[in-house]
Amino acid sequence: MLQWNDLRVLLAVARAGTLAGAAAALRVNATTVGRRLGALEEALAVRLFDRTPAGYGLTQAGRDLLAHAERMEHEVQAAEREVAGADQRPAGLVRLATTEMLATRFLVPHLPRFQVRHPQIQLEVSTISRPIVLARGEADLTVRLTRPREPDVVAQRLGAIHLALYAARAYLAAYGAPERPQESLRGHRVVLFAPSRAFDVENTWFAPRLADAQVVLRSDSVSAIYAATLAGLGIALLPVLVASREPELVRLPTGQEAEPRIIWQGVHRDLMKSARVQAVMSFLTDVVATAV
């Protein structure tokens, strides 16, 4: 008889494409995933995946079973959310997915106050960069710089992060300041965001100012860009709220700022009534409103 835990392995391998990726999602080791997948195929007397150098690909039998597994996953998670939503005790685990910069600069410094207020709530903060699917139970709440678009997910705007051009005093002492930073960074070193859709706003703003400038670093980590700028590596776009508090950073006049980034909170509708989730939501709203 098929068990839900068997189907969870099927789902994880199908989504990750590798045993290692599935193991990370299931929080077990790859050997365990391989053994459980082999046992499932043996019990069903059918091959569910083709093993190739590129990874694990579903066979037709695997695709057929995957459809059933996804429906079962939906029902299990709906039941879990319903039970969690009915829980009126502000206690237990709440899983929050956010960005590294929001976690380290906005949220974590305020956690002692939250813990005093809600000592029985355990907060698990994840800063993975990939999209989080709340309907799959990958998190209870998200705080990101993109608006959640999932069905049955309630999105709330918490605030805006303004961006401006900064350089370290050490950099300015060594290389001087740009003559017209509002127009060009010619002859200067710049630190840019990674060339991905997540940073289209920042990279689009930077593009017309990059002629004859030297790109010395690109990163998908705002914290890494901040640290590199503070170390004097080059000029970068940084969150004003954070950079303005650092005496070693100097804001460069540009006239027109980059478009502010909006902070969005997302929660599945079924969890809105959970006391522990409500407590964290209230905390996030207060923290961001105070900060920005």
C-alpha positions, 0 to 999 in steps of 0.5 A: 500500500502506498504511504504518504512518506513514499510519495514525498520522496517521489515529489522531492526527486521529481522537483529537484532532479537529483538525490542530493537536491531531494535529500536537502528538501526532505532533510535526510541524506541522499543515501536514504532518498535513494534507498526509499526510492528504490524500495518504492519502485520495487514495491510497485514493480515499475521504474519511476525515474530514468537515471542519467548523467544529467539527473533523474527524469520521470518515466511515464509511470512516474509522471502518472504517479506524480499527478496523484502525489501532487493531489495528495500533497495538496490535501495533506497541506490543506489539512495541516493549514486548517489545523494550524489556523484553528490553533489560538495559542501563540506558541509553536514554530513559525517558518519565515522566508525572507532575504539575507539583508532583510533578515540581518538588518531589519528583523533579527536585531528586533528578535529579543523584544519579540521573544520577550513578548512571545516566549513560546514561539520559535521562529525559523528564518530562511534566507534561500533565494529561490521562490518559496511556494506557500501552498506546498508548506515550504514556509508559513510567511514570506517577507520579500521584495517581490509581491506574492502571486500565488492563489490563496496567498494574502499579500500585504505591503509593509514598506519601501526601501530607498536606494542611493549611490554610496562609496566608502571614505577610503575609496574616495580618498584613494580614487576621488569622487565622480565629477557628475555621478548623476550622469556618469561613473567614468573612470571609477570602480563599481560594484553591481548586482548579479545580472538577473531579473531579481535585480532589474531595477538596480541594474537598469538604473546603473546601465546609463552610468557605466560607460568607461567604468570598471565593474569589479564585482557582481553579486546576488547578495545585498550583504556581500555588496554592502560589505564590499562597498564598505571595504572600499572596493567600489561604488554601489547602490545600497539601501539608504536606511542601512548605509546612512547609519554607517559613518564610513560610507558617503552618499553620492549626489545623483539627483534621481534615485533608483526606484524604491523596492517594496517590502511585501509580506505573504501568508496563506489564507488558511493560516491567517487565524493562527495565533502564532502566525498573527503574532509574527505578522504583527511583529513584522509590520511593526518592525518594518513600519518603524524602520522605514 
